[in-house]
Amino acid sequence: MTLRADRVSRGADGTLILDGVSLTPRPGEVTGLLGPNGSGKSTLLRLLAGVLAPASGVVTLDGRPLDGLSRRTVARRVAVVEQQADTQVALTVLDVVRLGRVPHRRAFAPASPADEEAVRTALARTGLADRADRAWHTLSGGERQRAQIARALAQEPRELLLDEPTNHLDISHQLALLALITELRLTSVVALHDLNLAAMYCDRLVVLGQGRVVASGTPDDVLTETLIADVYGVRAAVTRADDRPHIRFLGPVADS
Ligand SMILES: Nc1ncnc2c1ncn2[C@@H]1O[C@H](COP(=O)(O)OP(=O)(O)OP(=O)(O)O)[C@@H](O)[C@H]1O
């Protein structure tokens, strides 16, 4: 049992952003969320995180509607890394990562050895152990992104939601991050733009187009030349490499 969206819809300013979307991530797998800009990926992740409520449909955690659970209960299970996380300038990396422990601690209780161990492990896994005392505002974009991921890992979630986590990361850190996410064996939902990275690291993919699910399945099922042309308007040659689809982009689909 895990997180699940069942026919969720959500609008803003009189327009439908998500229209009857269902998403059933498999426990322990990485589900990639694909789709063009504005197709509804971030909105769906916010619904799954309980930050936004669906106008219709329901999001459940272990079968229980999210709106009936306390923020703390959800935060003990579900960690979220948003696209642009704003954090106060006066904090250090360590302070930010320690925030991940808040849902596990009683109010005003000092950090336990388990809290400190979770923070230390999260810093090590994201390659930030030597930057723990750095002030947030001195970090590069990629280091901030990794610190937000460390904060999410310190939360010791079972469900992990990431909105374009490879933004700002160089290729080496992109690969390391996605490898880490697959190794964690959490139930992860990851919005991605890079179709080749999605093919390499995701167990299953869900593609949104204009607020609806237009395809879902394994990378082999989903990442076809036809789908890429239909959803992105791009011609592509799809071959196979290391038992996964590999996509070479050829150019925009010609207007006819
Ligand atoms: N609060 C809001 N008010 C009005 N429109 C909104 C609001 N939030 C999102 N939208 C619109 O809903 C659509 C979906 O947005 P969303 O951020 O979920 O897409 P996305 O797939 O994550 O896009 P991207 O790949 O560009 O990050 C967009 O057209 C966006 O402009």
The ligand as a Tripos MOL2 file, in Angstrom:
@<TRIPOS>MOLECULE
LIG
   31    33     1     0     0
SMALL
NO_CHARGES

@<TRIPOS>ATOM
      1 N1         -2.1050   28.7850   -9.2940 N.pl3     1 LIG1
      2 C1         -2.2740   28.7340  -10.6220 C.ar      1 LIG1
      3 N2         -3.0460   29.6480  -11.2670 N.ar      1 LIG1
      4 C2         -3.2240   29.5820  -12.5930 C.ar      1 LIG1
      5 N3         -2.6770   28.6380  -13.3840 N.ar      1 LIG1
      6 C3         -1.9140   27.7340  -12.8010 C.ar      1 LIG1
      7 C4         -1.6620   27.7100  -11.4040 C.ar      1 LIG1
      8 N4         -0.8520   26.6710  -11.1240 N.ar      1 LIG1
      9 C5         -0.5860   26.0620  -12.3000 C.ar      1 LIG1
     10 N5         -1.2340   26.6880  -13.3090 N.ar      1 LIG1
     11 C6         -1.2140   26.3070  -14.7330 C.3       1 LIG1
     12 O1         -1.4920   24.9310  -14.8000 O.3       1 LIG1
     13 C7         -0.7500   24.3110  -15.8350 C.3       1 LIG1
     14 C8          0.0280   23.1310  -15.2710 C.3       1 LIG1
     15 O2          1.0590   23.6100  -14.4370 O.3       1 LIG1
     16 P1          2.1320   22.6440  -13.7760 P.3       1 LIG1
     17 O3          3.1180   23.5110  -13.0670 O.co2     1 LIG1
     18 O4          1.4470   21.5960  -12.9990 O.co2     1 LIG1
     19 O5          2.7810   21.9940  -15.0800 O.3       1 LIG1
     20 P2          4.1480   21.1810  -15.2640 P.3       1 LIG1
     21 O6          3.8290   20.0100  -16.1210 O.co2     1 LIG1
     22 O7          4.7740   20.9020  -13.9370 O.co2     1 LIG1
     23 O8          5.0060   22.2230  -16.0770 O.3       1 LIG1
     24 P3          6.6170   22.4370  -16.2200 P.3       1 LIG1
     25 O9          7.1350   21.2610  -16.9810 O.co2     1 LIG1
     26 O10         6.6880   23.6900  -17.0240 O.co2     1 LIG1
     27 O11         7.1860   22.5800  -14.8550 O.co2     1 LIG1
     28 C9          0.1130   25.4100  -16.4440 C.3       1 LIG1
     29 O12        -0.5040   25.8890  -17.6020 O.3       1 LIG1
     30 C10         0.1420   26.4640  -15.3590 C.3       1 LIG1
     31 O13         0.3120   27.7560  -15.9220 O.3       1 LIG1
@<TRIPOS>BOND
     1     1     2 1
     2     2     3 ar
     3     2     7 ar
     4     3     4 ar
     5     4     5 ar
     6     5     6 ar
     7     6     7 ar
     8     6    10 ar
     9     7     8 ar
    10     8     9 ar
    11     9    10 ar
    12    10    11 1
    13    11    12 1
    14    11    30 1
    15    12    13 1
    16    13    14 1
    17    13    28 1
    18    14    15 1
    19    15    16 1
    20    16    17 2
    21    16    18 1
    22    16    19 1
    23    19    20 1
    24    20    21 2
    25    20    22 1
    26    20    23 1
    27    23    24 1
    28    24    25 2
    29    24    26 1
    30    24    27 1
    31    28    29 1
    32    28    30 1
    33    30    31 1
@<TRIPOS>SUBSTRUCTURE
     1 LIG1         1 GROUP 0 **** ****
